[in-house]
């Protein structure tokens, strides 16, 4: 009789464990689905957020280090013929030309996005290495409580300040369609025009 009870209890426990394991195996995230072959499907939530694809991250991205063909952004100028003349204006013009930036016009670029619209993509080509910049502004700092919970972060010296945490992403241009630029890797933060003007250069 005792042996029968032990066998029965063992069977019940085994069935429960098997059920728990099956339940664990079948669980799937609402943001990421894993297929039987290991393939991943990223799912956008109601707010437009999607988990960024980090497969491009890591040393060399699994590929040989490329020879970067950077666009020539140098500008050669010479002093004005009149040695007494003020060269400030044309020096500044040269600086402005090589440091020119193009504003991103998409109202909100979401984490995980590869593409966005710009004011004018004419100065860029596929293969260019660009910097996507989202500057720190007072409006953005207020939205993120200056880098911490506003009720706890009362130490002024600990609060983020303008230009302290500008976000920069270096990406290659994979495709250009009109003024829509597509990158080789996703962005990892929301670029919201409500708080700051993002741009590329």
LINHUKA-V499250 format. One record per pair of residues at least 12 apart in sequence whose ideal C-beta (glycine too) atoms are under 7 Angstrom apart, sorted by the first residue. I is the first residue (numbers start at 0). J is the second residue. D is the distance in whole Angstrom. If there is no record, write none. Layout:
i = {I,I}
j = {J,J}
d = {D,D}
This chain:
i = {29,30,30,30,31,41,47,48,48,49,49,49,50,51,51,51,51,52,52,55,55,67,68,69,70,72,73,74,74,74,76,76,76,99,100,100,100,101,101,101,101,101,101,102,102,102,102,103,103,103,103,103,103,104,104,104,106,107,107,107,108,108,108,108,109,110,110,110,110,111,112,112,113,113,113,114,114,114,115,116,116,117,117,117,119,120,120,120,123,123,123,124,125,125,125,125,126,126,127,128,128,129,129,129,129,130,130,130,130,131,131,131,131,131,132,132,132,132,132,133,133,133,133,133,133,134,134,135,135,135,135,135,136,136,136,137,138,139,139,140,140,142,145,145,146,146,166,168,170,170,170,171}
j = {42,42,44,50,50,111,109,109,110,109,110,111,111,110,111,185,187,111,185,183,184,128,126,128,127,97,97,93,96,97,89,90,93,200,198,199,200,117,118,119,122,198,199,117,118,196,198,115,117,190,197,198,199,116,117,118,192,189,191,192,186,189,190,197,189,186,187,188,189,185,185,186,181,182,185,179,180,181,180,178,179,178,180,199,178,175,178,180,172,175,180,172,172,173,174,175,171,172,172,169,171,170,172,199,200,167,169,199,200,168,170,186,197,199,165,167,197,198,200,165,166,188,190,195,197,165,195,161,162,163,164,165,161,194,195,161,194,194,195,159,161,194,158,159,158,159,188,186,182,183,184,183}
d = {7,6,7,5,6,7,5,6,6,7,7,4,6,6,5,5,5,7,6,7,4,6,6,6,6,5,7,4,5,5,6,7,5,7,4,7,4,5,6,6,7,6,5,7,5,6,5,5,6,6,4,6,7,5,6,6,5,6,5,7,6,7,4,7,6,7,6,6,6,5,6,6,5,5,5,6,7,4,6,5,5,5,6,6,6,5,5,6,6,6,7,7,5,7,6,6,7,6,5,6,6,6,6,5,7,6,6,7,6,4,6,6,7,5,7,5,7,6,7,7,4,7,5,6,5,5,5,5,5,6,5,5,7,6,4,6,5,4,5,6,7,6,4,5,6,4,6,6,4,6,6,4}
